[in-house]
Amino acid sequence: MSAETPRTLFDKIWAHHVVDTLPDGTALLYIDRHLVHEVTSPQAFEGLRVAGRPVHRPDATIAVVDHNIATDSSRRTGILDPESRLQVETLEHNVVEFGVPYIPLLDARQGIVHVIGPELGLSLPGTTIVCGDSHTSTHGALGALAFGIGTSEVEHVLATQTLLQKPAKNMRVTVDGKLPLGCTAKDIVLAIIGKIGTAGGTGHVIEFAGEAIRALDMAGRMTVCNMSIEAGARAGMVAPDQTTFDYVKGRPHAPQGEAFDRAVAWWSTLPSDPGAQFDKEVSLRAEDIVPMVTWGTSPEDVAPITALVPDPAQAADETRRAQLQRMIEYMGLTPGQKLTDLKVDVVFIGSCTNSRIEDMRAAAAIAKGRHVAEGVRAMVVPGSGLVKLQAEEEGLDRVFLDAGFEWREAGCSMCLGMNPDKLTPGQRSASTSNRNFEGRQGPGGRTHLLSPAMAAAAALAGHLADVRDWQPLGSA
Amino acid sequence: MKAFTTLTGVAAPLPAANIDTDKIIPARFLKTIARTGLGKHLFANMRFNEDGSEKPDFVLNQPAYRHSEILIAYENFGCGSSREHAPWALLDFGIRCVIAPDFADIFHNNSFKNGILPIRLPREICEKLMEDAKLGGNARLTVDLERSVVVRPNGEEIPFEIDPFRRHCLLNGLDDIGQTMQHKPAIESFEARQRAAQPWLYG
């Protein structure tokens, strides 16, 4: 490709990181940042140990525990579950043996790996970032190429700081216009997944563009990129701009002073060139988006909160009819029922999708001066210890506690049913997480995905609710 | 990694799209530090009741399919979480090949790293293979990676496409890391250049 050919953001970052190309076109891609957690790393370190290989660049690696830990005060007295404890202890042994920097459970900086990477300035524009977790796509919000990998690849990166990769195709999703009242980044990404489906981005890296994306703050961009994996994409990205640079500036691991200015000069060359070719293009109007909620067991089964539960009798074909019936049965729904009539048992505000300070503020704004409905358990789980401290400085913990929400310690919590925070069979949740698969939040649990503001409204109403009917008190 | 050349075995029909990795192995079984032993949790929520008893309707609980080595499924197999526990669980159960119209990227990649062959074939062909699979032990499929064909019980050969590098690695059971180590000088000179240009990424 000549230097004059217009290139996409993805093309440029890719080209900057190709170490070598194999005869069949497979690239050996350099990885700048590797985030490691307790669940997908033990077998990788074991592989290194067996082969007698060191970690090639401990300084480009950071480890933290987030998936299987408790988010209540019990974490201070040790991990109760023996399997979880063994996994955490294994990580603690491995980081010592291999010299990998580690943020321990009781460190203020501990948190969900996809929250702390950007927060600490480890995730930077123009870098390649991987982690043994599919939601690594989150970091693409900074204008990085960030993607999830399996444990064999975790071992490969630990040993070589590279991955063998075939280039992805380019896809652009453009969201122009201005978001209406009550709509957020979460509603944008749910609307996109509803439009293109859970395999709509397979084989592609999605660049999110357009006025409505540019207008998002970094937390919002992270929410959108986080769920690009739910559209099947290898990664999601947003071109770096002044919002990005302002966010990165001054963070502990970001370049400082003169180096920062040099970095910005380079980062500014990264956005896709005018005329760059995308293999696939999709566009949405922000004005057409309404607050969204999933009703089924795949993120593509999403609808405006004003909608009704679909009727399988009206399905386009037999396969879809059977699928709808299965989902309606699992979710305990009745065709034609209003989504706003669905009573919730649990509300979960947290996860790598929506646990940043901006998400806490959005939920608190709705909760302030009101109270959680009777019979509803509402949990707020900040994404990191630093988010928790910031929220407490702003008094958000008091807002939540006064309104009857639980205010918890940082971790993945009820996103994935592998720590003590789980749904019990048949329980219905309104959740700001990213997956509504069968059993995702606990066996038999029923998950409805939505934004933090919508989740807060559901907690107050006791059922799925339209956040436009629950605007902050005193703002009417 | 165990090499994959030719496999003849029973194929289990799983006629559903979007079989996600939480279905293949729920998160509560990820609390392990080993790669082996996960076969007993494969498809746990679909295969077992809460009390641990088997759900008799689930395909892998039926006598003909208890030793399946191939799975036939529909679109977007392996979507969701990046957990390599999904291919580990399949492998530990004895599944070496999954045939579907398409796969989620990370699962697809993880399969190759573990000697599992994911084969993409058009929906119409998967529907035919699904019918073959429904015949249970009376209809064994052959997957021949050397010739890149699936052989149906009636002898019909269906060619499939596969990335040549991945085919080579599978046929020979090659470990990626050992191969990448041969590029160490190129990695080191990349690092020297990058360190000079972007020192903040080092240290």
Chai-1 contact restraints between the chains, C-beta under 6 A:
chainA,res_idxA,chainB,res_idxB,connection_type,confidence,min_distance_angstrom,max_distance_angstrom,comment,restraint_id
A,V19,B,A186,contact,1.0,0.0,6.0,A-B,restraint_1
A,V19,B,I187,contact,1.0,0.0,6.0,A-B,restraint_2
A,V19,B,F190,contact,1.0,0.0,6.0,A-B,restraint_3
A,D20,B,H183,contact,1.0,0.0,6.0,A-B,restraint_4
A,D20,B,A186,contact,1.0,0.0,6.0,A-B,restraint_5
A,D24,B,P164,contact,1.0,0.0,6.0,A-B,restraint_6
A,D24,B,F165,contact,1.0,0.0,6.0,A-B,restraint_7
A,T26,B,F165,contact,1.0,0.0,6.0,A-B,restraint_8
A,L28,B,H183,contact,1.0,0.0,6.0,A-B,restraint_9
A,Y30,B,F190,contact,1.0,0.0,6.0,A-B,restraint_10
A,D32,B,L201,contact,1.0,0.0,6.0,A-B,restraint_11
A,V39,B,L30,contact,1.0,0.0,6.0,A-B,restraint_12
A,P42,B,I33,contact,1.0,0.0,6.0,A-B,restraint_13
A,Q43,B,R35,contact,1.0,0.0,6.0,A-B,restraint_14
A,D59,B,G203,contact,1.0,0.0,6.0,A-B,restraint_15
A,N68,B,K31,contact,1.0,0.0,6.0,A-B,restraint_16
A,E83,B,K31,contact,1.0,0.0,6.0,A-B,restraint_17
A,S84,B,K31,contact,1.0,0.0,6.0,A-B,restraint_18
A,Q87,B,K31,contact,1.0,0.0,6.0,A-B,restraint_19
A,T90,B,I33,contact,1.0,0.0,6.0,A-B,restraint_20
A,D133,B,S82,contact,1.0,0.0,6.0,A-B,restraint_21
A,S134,B,S81,contact,1.0,0.0,6.0,A-B,restraint_22
A,S134,B,S82,contact,1.0,0.0,6.0,A-B,restraint_23
A,G148,B,S82,contact,1.0,0.0,6.0,A-B,restraint_24
A,G148,B,I106,contact,1.0,0.0,6.0,A-B,restraint_25
A,G150,B,S82,contact,1.0,0.0,6.0,A-B,restraint_26
A,G150,B,E84,contact,1.0,0.0,6.0,A-B,restraint_27
A,G150,B,N110,contact,1.0,0.0,6.0,A-B,restraint_28
A,T151,B,E84,contact,1.0,0.0,6.0,A-B,restraint_29
A,S152,B,K113,contact,1.0,0.0,6.0,A-B,restraint_30
A,H156,B,D176,contact,1.0,0.0,6.0,A-B,restraint_31
A,H156,B,I177,contact,1.0,0.0,6.0,A-B,restraint_32
A,A159,B,I177,contact,1.0,0.0,6.0,A-B,restraint_33
A,T160,B,T180,contact,1.0,0.0,6.0,A-B,restraint_34
A,L164,B,D176,contact,1.0,0.0,6.0,A-B,restraint_35
A,T198,B,C79,contact,1.0,0.0,6.0,A-B,restraint_36
A,A199,B,N76,contact,1.0,0.0,6.0,A-B,restraint_37
A,R234,B,D105,contact,1.0,0.0,6.0,A-B,restraint_38
A,P255,B,W200,contact,1.0,0.0,6.0,A-B,restraint_39
A,A259,B,W200,contact,1.0,0.0,6.0,A-B,restraint_40
A,S298,B,N18,contact,1.0,0.0,6.0,A-B,restraint_41
A,L416,B,A27,contact,1.0,0.0,6.0,A-B,restraint_42
A,G417,B,A27,contact,1.0,0.0,6.0,A-B,restraint_43
A,M418,B,A27,contact,1.0,0.0,6.0,A-B,restraint_44
A,M418,B,R28,contact,1.0,0.0,6.0,A-B,restraint_45
A,M418,B,L30,contact,1.0,0.0,6.0,A-B,restraint_46
A,F437,B,D20,contact,1.0,0.0,6.0,A-B,restraint_47
A,F437,B,D22,contact,1.0,0.0,6.0,A-B,restraint_48
A,G439,B,P26,contact,1.0,0.0,6.0,A-B,restraint_49
A,G439,B,N45,contact,1.0,0.0,6.0,A-B,restraint_50
A,R440,B,D22,contact,1.0,0.0,6.0,A-B,restraint_51
A,P443,B,N45,contact,1.0,0.0,6.0,A-B,restraint_52
